[in-house]
Each structure stands twice: as C-alpha cells, then as structure tokens.
C-alpha cells in the first residue's frame, strides 16, 4: 500500500506553464482533471502575483483550491486570505533610499497591487522572456504606507551583492541568471505558505506532493511527503527531489501526476 497523497502543490512557470509556448499543455489539463476525480486537492505555489495569474490568464481558467503566491508570502483561497507575511517596513525603507541614491528598476508587490518605479531594456527583456506584460509605473513612495510582500529588483549579480548587504532582513532568490531576483522577508518561503494552507485544510506534510523546477521550489520539494522535480529543472533542484519526471514539453507534468495517482 503506497502513501496516500491528499493534496498537490504546483509551481506555474516551467511546471504547469511552458515558457516556450506560453501555454498549459493539454496533457497537464487532463492530468489535473484525473487528480480531481481521485479526490485530490490542487494548489498553486508560485512566485507570481495573483494579478499576473488573472490578467495574463496564466492558468487558462483552471481553478485551484488555494493559491500560495509571492513565494509563500500571500496565500488565499477564493476571497479569503489564509496567511500573509510582509517584508519588514524598515527593509522597504532601505530599498527606497537605495533607489534614490542609485536608481534601478524595482517591482513592488502588495496583496492587490503591483507596480514598478521605472522601465529599462532589462525590464523589457525579462518580461518578454517570461511572457508577461510590463507592470505599471507608479510613484513607489506608496510602498512606505502599504504592506509589501515581495520586491523584484532587475539587477546584475554585482548589484545584488550590494543589495544583500543593505537588506539583511530579507532573503534573495535569483530566478533570472543575469537580470532579476525575488526579495522576500527573512524566513519566508513557499514552504511556509504551504504549511499554512495545509493547516487550513487539515492535511499533513506527509500527505502532500509538490512539483516544481526552480530554486524557489526547493523548500517545498524537500518539505513535502513527495517532492517531484521537472525534467527541465536544474541539477540543484533535481538533487532535492524524491522523484524526477520528464520535462514540461514531454508531458512531464502529466507523468508526475499519474505517478502520484499510482502511489495512491
């Protein structure tokens, strides 16, 4: 008798959604339906903002039981916020001060709003690569008076090192090799958000599976009862997984879900 998986947490980019096509493969949609038929709860666990998911139609109308967004800092199901963990306002202030001294593009993410201070060629290229439109340019002074759950500086590794020294109360996740990182509160992670969602729904870590491909997925792949890495993941991510499926363009998501169903 295999383990009983009651819930699956899915990363979006490179896991559910193919960067090359900008689509959720039909085989993945089929697998999600089969998991639902088996009574498994389905969740999103992403670094994305809910506005990106909704306005860009990243999930193509597929509904989930809950959403762990902004790398675990803002988690909700339907209209109810289950858990939120904003960046310390002191760290936001330090970021704003640094932007005044030496401006660089930085995206600020509130619960219901996201905005950037400026747009340059780096922002344009990164957004094009991830298939998402450029966020609106706002006066980022509003970040002083609103909870900020994640910041995305569009910077090189050299500037990242400077920022790390400035923001000791934050954690950094580089998701673009040369041009972009996620900044979240120290101690924050997708896994923390997932645990809050699991507590809300009443299942344990052992009863969940997590599927991902990026560095920000490592915490949930190692924490879940069954951690699965996509075939298109880096070796660093694959090394943390209990099971490795095929790449997204070879029906990897479908194969991962059917592996879970076989265990059940």
PyMOL commands that set and color helices and strands:
alter all, ss='L'
color gray80, all
select helices_A, chain A and resi 26-37+50-55+70-72+89-101+121-129+140-144+157-166+190-201+205-207+215-223+235-238+248-250+252-263
alter helices_A, ss='H'
color red, helices_A
select strands_A, chain A and resi 7-10+17-18+23-24+41-45+66-69+74-77+80-84+106-109+114-116+150-153+170-176+180-185+208-212+226-229+243-244
alter strands_A, ss='S'
color yellow, strands_A
deselect
rebuild
show_as cartoon
